[in-house]
Amino acid sequence: MSRTVASLVALALAGCGGQALPRALFSPDAGNSIVLPGGGTTAGPAWKATAGVWPAGASGIPMGSLTGSGLASGGSTGGGSTGTAPASGGSVGGDLNPGSAPCAALLPARVPAPVTVTISKPDQTLRCLPTPGTDDGPGTLAVGELPSVGKTRWKFWSLATGALLTLATESSVNLPTLWAQPSGFAGLTLDTASGTQLLRSYSHAGQLVSSVLVQSDPSGSAAGAGLPAGGAVVIRGVFAAGSCELRYERYDSVGSAAIEETTVAAGLAPHSGTLRCPAPPYWLSLSGDALVFFAPGGVPSAEWVAPDGSVAVPPFEVPAIPAAMAALSDGSLVAKEPTAGGTAFWQRSWHDRWSSPSALPDWIAKAQPQAIAPIHGGQGYLATFPDPEESELFSADGTACGPAGIPAAVVGRDGSAVRQEGSCVYAWWPQLFPTR
């Protein structure tokens, strides 16, 4: 059946209240619980069966970034015009065609029961972070705990066995960022004692590999994003000679500098009359090019920066600075922008190194999904919608292939689908959409 949009509404997440999970959870005394398909449990501390329910008031949040290959949102997006809401009504993605060749390659042969994990006991002083996804197979999942007092802890889980691999503690006063690498993870953290920002790299098993200082200037900040092929880009704002500069550096998968730091923009005004220079919002295409946004003189602008740190396309004006972007398999980025009413919708496409936008693919313009994740090596997409129980498959050419058979979830590098079902409850389907 085709999904029909009667009207476009604000993309708000629905709460799950006290809805029961479809299976029991097994809670060890240590606070972690794991349910494997078929009801089995992993070896570990003394396990005790408990009734699994979503905490009252918790929301089932479709996890993960809206950016596909990488998002860095390090500061204010500045001013800028707002777009208009897409016209409502019509069929989303056209008529369903699950029997077509593009769709047949996307549909799983079967959807197994998920592995369900509770990473922490319910606690008013602790919340869990959205997962950055999974690394390449056999995949590892990283999830984070953020107590109201104390240090953030990342927990690394084996997707295949549901076993806890290791813990890693971060010293941070803000929400640290973490992104999946082809093997392992990397991310930025803010050191509470010194106020500096560090780029930390973790192995496939969650062991700390390196910790590199990337920002020590208290007047600036850094934002990082994972490159599709591995490694990371860090762009930081620096106060110099009475104005702000943007400096770009690229690192390899173990945190070593791959290029010399380069200045990619200068002469920008400090943020809101202060002497602070926040990192700009930027997104990475599949080629590794960065589309960097800023607003000199209040005019929304952007530039393309190549992986070697050179400015590939000098600054140009843009209609608006996006709230989010997603990478498509053709190498383009699609932009979600706020409308005059404040709600953000997918509005336009940016092809790699183009200085003017293009129209959205028709299926995205009509469907307006909450998030878009490439699957099967770019042969299609998992599109999730505001209802946390709903996800649909689309082929690379926009053919609507029907329901995915799972609730809204984020897809990791190894093709595993992961979903945050409660404040600290996660479910995953290992390699449901493998790269082919």
Order of alpha helices (4+ residues) and beta strands (2+ residues): beta-beta-beta-beta-alpha-beta-beta-beta-beta-beta-beta-beta-beta-beta-beta-beta-beta-beta-beta-beta-beta-beta-beta-beta-beta-alpha-beta-beta-beta-beta-beta-beta-beta
